[in-house]
Amino acid sequence: MLSTVTTLAAETAEHGEPAIPPVFVGVIALGLLIVLLLAVVSFGGGREHS
């Protein structure tokens, strides 16, 4: 994994543009957070408050 990151960093440094556009990273992060939020809400949805 580390060699892959190092290779991508070296390629990015040579070309001057990112290997993965930052927009895609943001969309993936947002999607993951929304999925986790839905999981937490669905897990706690049927419990009564004490």
PQR file with spaces between the fields and no chain letter, atoms N, CA, C, O and H, PARSE charges and radii, in Angstrom:
ATOM       1  N    MET     1       0.838   -1.185    0.000 -0.4000 1.5000
ATOM       2  CA   MET     1       0.000    0.000    0.000 -0.0000 2.0000
ATOM       3  C    MET     1       0.880    1.244    0.000  0.5500 1.7000
ATOM       4  O    MET     1       0.616    2.202   -0.727 -0.5500 1.4000
ATOM       5  N    LEU     2       1.926    1.221    0.819 -0.4000 1.5000
ATOM       6  CA   LEU     2       2.799    2.389    0.907 -0.0000 2.0000
ATOM       7  C    LEU     2       3.516    2.628   -0.411  0.5500 1.7000
ATOM       8  O    LEU     2       3.729    3.776   -0.802 -0.5500 1.4000
ATOM       9  H    LEU     2       2.140    0.443    1.409  0.4000 1.0000
ATOM      10  N    SER     3       3.890    1.553   -1.101 -0.4000 1.5000
ATOM      11  CA   SER     3       4.559    1.732   -2.385 -0.0000 2.0000
ATOM      12  C    SER     3       3.611    2.334   -3.420  0.5500 1.7000
ATOM      13  O    SER     3       4.043    3.097   -4.284 -0.5500 1.4000
ATOM      14  H    SER     3       3.717    0.621   -0.784  0.4000 1.0000
ATOM      15  N    THR     4       2.337    2.001   -3.340 -0.4000 1.5000
ATOM      16  CA   THR     4       1.355    2.578   -4.251 -0.0000 2.0000
ATOM      17  C    THR     4       1.202    4.071   -4.009  0.5500 1.7000
ATOM      18  O    THR     4       1.139    4.860   -4.952 -0.5500 1.4000
ATOM      19  H    THR     4       1.987    1.381   -2.638  0.4000 1.0000
ATOM      20  N    VAL     5       1.142    4.451   -2.740 -0.4000 1.5000
ATOM      21  CA   VAL     5       1.027    5.865   -2.398 -0.0000 2.0000
ATOM      22  C    VAL     5       2.278    6.620   -2.843  0.5500 1.7000
ATOM      23  O    VAL     5       2.184    7.731   -3.365 -0.5500 1.4000
ATOM      24  H    VAL     5       1.193    3.810   -1.974  0.4000 1.0000
ATOM      25  N    THR     6       3.435    6.022   -2.638 -0.4000 1.5000
ATOM      26  CA   THR     6       4.692    6.654   -3.049 -0.0000 2.0000
ATOM      27  C    THR     6       4.747    6.816   -4.562  0.5500 1.7000
ATOM      28  O    THR     6       5.192    7.848   -5.064 -0.5500 1.4000
ATOM      29  H    THR     6       3.511    5.120   -2.214  0.4000 1.0000
ATOM      30  N    THR     7       4.294    5.796   -5.289 -0.4000 1.5000
ATOM      31  CA   THR     7       4.282    5.866   -6.749 -0.0000 2.0000
ATOM      32  C    THR     7       3.336    6.958   -7.234  0.5500 1.7000
ATOM      33  O    THR     7       3.676    7.734   -8.127 -0.5500 1.4000
ATOM      34  H    THR     7       3.932    4.957   -4.881  0.4000 1.0000
ATOM      35  N    LEU     8       2.139    7.014   -6.635 -0.4000 1.5000
ATOM      36  CA   LEU     8       1.190    8.050   -7.038 -0.0000 2.0000
ATOM      37  C    LEU     8       1.719    9.442   -6.705  0.5500 1.7000
ATOM      38  O    LEU     8       1.511   10.383   -7.472 -0.5500 1.4000
ATOM      39  H    LEU     8       1.863    6.384   -5.909  0.4000 1.0000
ATOM      40  N    ALA     9       2.400    9.581   -5.572 -0.4000 1.5000
ATOM      41  CA   ALA     9       2.968   10.877   -5.204 -0.0000 2.0000
ATOM      42  C    ALA     9       4.070   11.278   -6.179  0.5500 1.7000
ATOM      43  O    ALA     9       4.177   12.449   -6.544 -0.5500 1.4000
ATOM      44  H    ALA     9       2.569    8.817   -4.949  0.4000 1.0000
ATOM      45  N    ALA    10       4.880   10.329   -6.598 -0.4000 1.5000
ATOM      46  CA   ALA    10       5.950   10.631   -7.551 -0.0000 2.0000
ATOM      47  C    ALA    10       5.372   11.024   -8.909  0.5500 1.7000
ATOM      48  O    ALA    10       5.865   11.954   -9.548 -0.5500 1.4000
ATOM      49  H    ALA    10       4.794    9.378   -6.301  0.4000 1.0000
ATOM      50  N    GLU    11       4.335   10.325   -9.348 -0.4000 1.5000
ATOM      51  CA   GLU    11       3.705   10.661  -10.623 -0.0000 2.0000
ATOM      52  C    GLU    11       3.053   12.032  -10.565  0.5500 1.7000
ATOM      53  O    GLU    11       3.097   12.785  -11.538 -0.5500 1.4000
ATOM      54  H    GLU    11       3.935    9.570   -8.829  0.4000 1.0000
ATOM      55  N    THR    12       2.455   12.355   -9.443 -0.4000 1.5000
ATOM      56  CA   THR    12       1.807   13.652   -9.282 -0.0000 2.0000
ATOM      57  C    THR    12       2.843   14.768   -9.311  0.5500 1.7000
ATOM      58  O    THR    12       2.607   15.824   -9.898 -0.5500 1.4000
ATOM      59  H    THR    12       2.419   11.743   -8.653  0.4000 1.0000
ATOM      60  N    ALA    13       3.966   14.539   -8.692 -0.4000 1.5000
ATOM      61  CA   ALA    13       5.014   15.562   -8.656 -0.0000 2.0000
ATOM      62  C    ALA    13       5.569   15.819  -10.059  0.5500 1.7000
ATOM      63  O    ALA    13       5.931   16.951  -10.380 -0.5500 1.4000
ATOM      64  H    ALA    13       4.157   13.681   -8.215  0.4000 1.0000
ATOM      65  N    GLU    14       5.639   14.794  -10.886 -0.4000 1.5000
ATOM      66  CA   GLU    14       6.184   14.959  -12.228 -0.0000 2.0000
ATOM      67  C    GLU    14       5.220   15.710  -13.144  0.5500 1.7000
ATOM      68  O    GLU    14       5.642   16.571  -13.915 -0.5500 1.4000
ATOM      69  H    GLU    14       5.345   13.875  -10.625  0.4000 1.0000
ATOM      70  N    HIS    15       3.942   15.393  -13.064 -0.4000 1.5000
ATOM      71  CA   HIS    15       2.980   15.954  -14.005 -0.0000 2.0000
ATOM      72  C    HIS    15       2.376   17.271  -13.537  0.5500 1.7000
ATOM      73  O    HIS    15       1.945   18.080  -14.359 -0.5500 1.4000
ATOM      74  H    HIS    15       3.599   14.694  -12.438  0.4000 1.0000
ATOM      75  N    GLY    16       2.341   17.493  -12.249 -0.4000 1.5000
ATOM      76  CA   GLY    16       1.801   18.731  -11.732 -0.0000 2.0000
ATOM      77  C    GLY    16       0.304   18.726  -11.513  0.5500 1.7000
ATOM      78  O    GLY    16      -0.237   19.722  -11.032 -0.5500 1.4000
ATOM      79  H    GLY    16       2.691   16.836  -11.581  0.4000 1.0000
ATOM      80  N    GLU    17      -0.385   17.656  -11.842 -0.4000 1.5000
ATOM      81  CA   GLU    17      -1.817   17.564  -11.582 -0.0000 2.0000
ATOM      82  C    GLU    17      -2.074   16.303  -10.756  0.5500 1.7000
ATOM      83  O    GLU    17      -1.366   15.307  -10.908 -0.5500 1.4000
ATOM      84  H    GLU    17       0.055   16.847  -12.233  0.4000 1.0000
ATOM      85  N    PRO    18      -3.083   16.343   -9.883 -0.5600 1.5000
ATOM      86  CA   PRO    18      -3.319   15.200   -8.992  0.2800 2.0000
ATOM      87  C    PRO    18      -3.752   13.946   -9.746  0.5500 1.7000
ATOM      88  O    PRO    18      -4.435   14.020  -10.767 -0.5500 1.4000
ATOM      89  N    ALA    19      -3.335   12.783   -9.213 -0.4000 1.5000
ATOM      90  CA   ALA    19      -3.707   11.511   -9.833 -0.0000 2.0000
ATOM      91  C    ALA    19      -5.203   11.267   -9.686  0.5500 1.7000
ATOM      92  O    ALA    19      -5.845   10.759  -10.605 -0.5500 1.4000
ATOM      93  H    ALA    19      -2.781   12.724   -8.383  0.4000 1.0000
ATOM      94  N    ILE    20      -5.759   11.628   -8.535 -0.4000 1.5000
ATOM      95  CA   ILE    20      -7.201   11.522   -8.295 -0.0000 2.0000
ATOM      96  C    ILE    20      -7.704   12.934   -8.028  0.5500 1.7000
ATOM      97  O    ILE    20      -7.204   13.600   -7.121 -0.5500 1.4000
ATOM      98  H    ILE    20      -5.238   12.041   -7.789  0.4000 1.0000
ATOM      99  N    PRO    21      -8.674   13.403   -8.793 -0.5600 1.5000
ATOM     100  CA   PRO    21      -9.186   14.767   -8.565  0.2800 2.0000
ATOM     101  C    PRO    21      -9.742   14.931   -7.152  0.5500 1.7000
ATOM     102  O    PRO    21     -10.404   14.027   -6.643 -0.5500 1.4000
ATOM     103  N    PRO    22      -9.486   16.062   -6.518 -0.5600 1.5000
ATOM     104  CA   PRO    22      -9.966   16.285   -5.150  0.2800 2.0000
ATOM     105  C    PRO    22     -11.483   16.194   -5.021  0.5500 1.7000
ATOM     106  O    PRO    22     -11.992   15.875   -3.946 -0.5500 1.4000
ATOM     107  N    VAL    23     -12.207   16.469   -6.096 -0.4000 1.5000
ATOM     108  CA   VAL    23     -13.667   16.384   -6.050 -0.0000 2.0000
ATOM     109  C    VAL    23     -14.095   14.946   -5.763  0.5500 1.7000
ATOM     110  O    VAL    23     -15.017   14.721   -4.978 -0.5500 1.4000
ATOM     111  H    VAL    23     -11.794   16.728   -6.969  0.4000 1.0000
ATOM     112  N    PHE    24     -13.435   13.971   -6.392 -0.4000 1.5000
ATOM     113  CA   PHE    24     -13.784   12.574   -6.169 -0.0000 2.0000
ATOM     114  C    PHE    24     -13.504   12.158   -4.738  0.5500 1.7000
ATOM     115  O    PHE    24     -14.283   11.410   -4.146 -0.5500 1.4000
ATOM     116  H    PHE    24     -12.687   14.154   -7.029  0.4000 1.0000
ATOM     117  N    VAL    25     -12.408   12.629   -4.177 -0.4000 1.5000
ATOM     118  CA   VAL    25     -12.080   12.312   -2.787 -0.0000 2.0000
ATOM     119  C    VAL    25     -13.153   12.876   -1.864  0.5500 1.7000
ATOM     120  O    VAL    25     -13.571   12.207   -0.920 -0.5500 1.4000
ATOM     121  H    VAL    25     -11.775   13.236   -4.658  0.4000 1.0000
ATOM     122  N    GLY    26     -13.600   14.097   -2.129 -0.4000 1.5000
ATOM     123  CA   GLY    26     -14.650   14.704   -1.320 -0.0000 2.0000
ATOM     124  C    GLY    26     -15.972   13.973   -1.432  0.5500 1.7000
ATOM     125  O    GLY    26     -16.669   13.788   -0.434 -0.5500 1.4000
ATOM     126  H    GLY    26     -13.260   14.641   -2.896  0.4000 1.0000
ATOM     127  N    VAL    27     -16.323   13.556   -2.637 -0.4000 1.5000
ATOM     128  CA   VAL    27     -17.585   12.833   -2.850 -0.0000 2.0000
ATOM     129  C    VAL    27     -17.547   11.482   -2.138  0.5500 1.7000
ATOM     130  O    VAL    27     -18.536   11.073   -1.530 -0.5500 1.4000
ATOM     131  H    VAL    27     -15.758   13.707   -3.448  0.4000 1.0000
ATOM     132  N    ILE    28     -16.429   10.801   -2.210 -0.4000 1.5000
ATOM     133  CA   ILE    28     -16.296    9.506   -1.532 -0.0000 2.0000
ATOM     134  C    ILE    28     -16.380    9.693   -0.020  0.5500 1.7000
ATOM     135  O    ILE    28     -17.062    8.925    0.659 -0.5500 1.4000
ATOM     136  H    ILE    28     -15.626   11.134   -2.704  0.4000 1.0000
ATOM     137  N    ALA    29     -15.699   10.701    0.513 -0.4000 1.5000
ATOM     138  CA   ALA    29     -15.738   10.960    1.955 -0.0000 2.0000
ATOM     139  C    ALA    29     -17.150   11.329    2.400  0.5500 1.7000
ATOM     140  O    ALA    29     -17.616   10.848    3.433 -0.5500 1.4000
ATOM     141  H    ALA    29     -15.145   11.325   -0.038  0.4000 1.0000
ATOM     142  N    LEU    30     -17.830   12.169    1.642 -0.4000 1.5000
ATOM     143  CA   LEU    30     -19.197   12.559    1.984 -0.0000 2.0000
ATOM     144  C    LEU    30     -20.130   11.351    1.947  0.5500 1.7000
ATOM     145  O    LEU    30     -20.955   11.175    2.842 -0.5500 1.4000
ATOM     146  H    LEU    30     -17.452   12.560    0.803  0.4000 1.0000
ATOM     147  N    GLY    31     -20.002   10.530    0.926 -0.4000 1.5000
ATOM     148  CA   GLY    31     -20.838    9.329    0.829 -0.0000 2.0000
ATOM     149  C    GLY    31     -20.617    8.381    1.996  0.5500 1.7000
ATOM     150  O    GLY    31     -21.572    7.820    2.533 -0.5500 1.4000
ATOM     151  H    GLY    31     -19.331   10.672    0.199  0.4000 1.0000
ATOM     152  N    LEU    32     -19.360    8.200    2.392 -0.4000 1.5000
ATOM     153  CA   LEU    32     -19.051    7.341    3.529 -0.0000 2.0000
ATOM     154  C    LEU    32     -19.649    7.894    4.815  0.5500 1.7000
ATOM     155  O    LEU    32     -20.205    7.136    5.610 -0.5500 1.4000
ATOM     156  H    LEU    32     -18.584    8.656    1.956  0.4000 1.0000
ATOM     157  N    LEU    33     -19.547    9.184    5.029 -0.4000 1.5000
ATOM     158  CA   LEU    33     -20.108    9.792    6.230 -0.0000 2.0000
ATOM     159  C    LEU    33     -21.632    9.689    6.260  0.5500 1.7000
ATOM     160  O    LEU    33     -22.216    9.466    7.321 -0.5500 1.4000
ATOM     161  H    LEU    33     -19.096    9.800    4.383  0.4000 1.0000
ATOM     162  N    ILE    34     -22.275    9.849    5.115 -0.4000 1.5000
ATOM     163  CA   ILE    34     -23.734    9.723    5.063 -0.0000 2.0000
ATOM     164  C    ILE    34     -24.163    8.293    5.362  0.5500 1.7000
ATOM     165  O    ILE    34     -25.142    8.078    6.076 -0.5500 1.4000
ATOM     166  H    ILE    34     -21.801   10.029    4.253  0.4000 1.0000
ATOM     167  N    VAL    35     -23.446    7.318    4.826 -0.4000 1.5000
ATOM     168  CA   VAL    35     -23.756    5.916    5.106 -0.0000 2.0000
ATOM     169  C    VAL    35     -23.589    5.626    6.592  0.5500 1.7000
ATOM     170  O    VAL    35     -24.431    4.952    7.186 -0.5500 1.4000
ATOM     171  H    VAL    35     -22.650    7.493    4.246  0.4000 1.0000
ATOM     172  N    LEU    36     -22.524    6.119    7.195 -0.4000 1.5000
ATOM     173  CA   LEU    36     -22.317    5.908    8.630 -0.0000 2.0000
ATOM     174  C    LEU    36     -23.400    6.593    9.458  0.5500 1.7000
ATOM     175  O    LEU    36     -23.861    6.040   10.456 -0.5500 1.4000
ATOM     176  H    LEU    36     -21.840    6.666    6.713  0.4000 1.0000
ATOM     177  N    LEU    37     -23.806    7.787    9.050 -0.4000 1.5000
ATOM     178  CA   LEU    37     -24.872    8.489    9.754 -0.0000 2.0000
ATOM     179  C    LEU    37     -26.177    7.707    9.680  0.5500 1.7000
ATOM     180  O    LEU    37     -26.873    7.569   10.685 -0.5500 1.4000
ATOM     181  H    LEU    37     -23.431    8.236    8.238  0.4000 1.0000
ATOM     182  N    LEU    38     -26.511    7.199    8.510 -0.4000 1.5000
ATOM     183  CA   LEU    38     -27.729    6.405    8.360 -0.0000 2.0000
ATOM     184  C    LEU    38     -27.664    5.122    9.192  0.5500 1.7000
ATOM     185  O    LEU    38     -28.675    4.684    9.740 -0.5500 1.4000
ATOM     186  H    LEU    38     -25.945    7.312    7.693  0.4000 1.0000
ATOM     187  N    ALA    39     -26.482    4.525    9.283 -0.4000 1.5000
ATOM     188  CA   ALA    39     -26.327    3.319   10.100 -0.0000 2.0000
ATOM     189  C    ALA    39     -26.561    3.631   11.578  0.5500 1.7000
ATOM     190  O    ALA    39     -27.213    2.854   12.275 -0.5500 1.4000
ATOM     191  H    ALA    39     -25.660    4.881    8.837  0.4000 1.0000
ATOM     192  N    VAL    40     -26.047    4.738   12.055 -0.4000 1.5000
ATOM     193  CA   VAL    40     -26.231    5.116   13.462 -0.0000 2.0000
ATOM     194  C    VAL    40     -27.696    5.433   13.741  0.5500 1.7000
ATOM     195  O    VAL    40     -28.237    5.018   14.765 -0.5500 1.4000
ATOM     196  H    VAL    40     -25.517    5.369   11.489  0.4000 1.0000
ATOM     197  N    VAL    41     -28.331    6.157   12.845 -0.4000 1.5000
ATOM     198  CA   VAL    41     -29.741    6.509   13.044 -0.0000 2.0000
ATOM     199  C    VAL    41     -30.616    5.257   13.011  0.5500 1.7000
ATOM     200  O    VAL    41     -31.532    5.128   13.824 -0.5500 1.4000
ATOM     201  H    VAL    41     -27.891    6.494   12.013  0.4000 1.0000
ATOM     202  N    SER    42     -30.353    4.342   12.093 -0.4000 1.5000
ATOM     203  CA   SER    42     -31.170    3.144   12.017 -0.0000 2.0000
ATOM     204  C    SER    42     -30.919    2.220   13.212  0.5500 1.7000
ATOM     205  O    SER    42     -31.835    1.523   13.648 -0.5500 1.4000
ATOM     206  H    SER    42     -29.609    4.446   11.433  0.4000 1.0000
ATOM     207  N    PHE    43     -29.717    2.203   13.737 -0.4000 1.5000
ATOM     208  CA   PHE    43     -29.403    1.365   14.897 -0.0000 2.0000
ATOM     209  C    PHE    43     -30.113    1.881   16.141  0.5500 1.7000
ATOM     210  O    PHE    43     -30.612    1.085   16.937 -0.5500 1.4000
ATOM     211  H    PHE    43     -28.973    2.769   13.383  0.4000 1.0000
ATOM     212  N    GLY    44     -30.167    3.175   16.323 -0.4000 1.5000
ATOM     213  CA   GLY    44     -30.776    3.740   17.510 -0.0000 2.0000
ATOM     214  C    GLY    44     -32.235    4.113   17.346  0.5500 1.7000
ATOM     215  O    GLY    44     -32.839    4.649   18.275 -0.5500 1.4000
ATOM     216  H    GLY    44     -29.762    3.821   15.677  0.4000 1.0000
ATOM     217  N    GLY    45     -32.812    3.845   16.197 -0.4000 1.5000
ATOM     218  CA   GLY    45     -34.175    4.282   15.929 -0.0000 2.0000
ATOM     219  C    GLY    45     -35.246    3.583   16.735  0.5500 1.7000
ATOM     220  O    GLY    45     -36.267    4.201   17.038 -0.5500 1.4000
ATOM     221  H    GLY    45     -32.322    3.409   15.442  0.4000 1.0000
ATOM     222  N    GLY    46     -35.064    2.319   17.099 -0.4000 1.5000
ATOM     223  CA   GLY    46     -36.107    1.578   17.778 -0.0000 2.0000
ATOM     224  C    GLY    46     -35.991    1.564   19.286  0.5500 1.7000
ATOM     225  O    GLY    46     -36.767    0.876   19.949 -0.5500 1.4000
ATOM     226  H    GLY    46     -34.235    1.817   16.853  0.4000 1.0000
ATOM     227  N    ARG    47     -35.071    2.284   19.839 -0.4000 1.5000
ATOM     228  CA   ARG    47     -34.874    2.241   21.285 -0.0000 2.0000
ATOM     229  C    ARG    47     -35.625    3.369   21.970  0.5500 1.7000
ATOM     230  O    ARG    47     -35.735    4.480   21.451 -0.5500 1.4000
ATOM     231  H    ARG    47     -34.440    2.843   19.300  0.4000 1.0000
ATOM     232  N    GLU    48     -36.141    3.050   23.156 -0.4000 1.5000
ATOM     233  CA   GLU    48     -36.835    4.063   23.932 -0.0000 2.0000
ATOM     234  C    GLU    48     -35.838    4.853   24.751  0.5500 1.7000
ATOM     235  O    GLU    48     -34.772    4.359   25.118 -0.5500 1.4000
ATOM     236  H    GLU    48     -36.051    2.147   23.578  0.4000 1.0000
ATOM     237  N    HIS    49     -36.210    6.099   25.030 -0.4000 1.5000
ATOM     238  CA   HIS    49     -35.367    6.914   25.867 -0.0000 2.0000
ATOM     239  C    HIS    49     -35.642    6.582   27.331  0.5500 1.7000
ATOM     240  O    HIS    49     -36.783    6.340   27.724 -0.5500 1.4000
ATOM     241  H    HIS    49     -37.076    6.500   24.732  0.4000 1.0000
ATOM     242  N    SER    50     -34.581    6.577   28.123 -0.4000 1.5000
ATOM     243  CA   SER    50     -34.767    6.246   29.533 -0.0000 2.0000
ATOM     244  C    SER    50     -34.855    7.479   30.403  0.5500 1.7000
ATOM     245  O    SER    50     -35.012    7.367   31.618 -0.5500 1.4000
ATOM     246  H    SER    50     -33.654    6.774   27.803  0.4000 1.0000
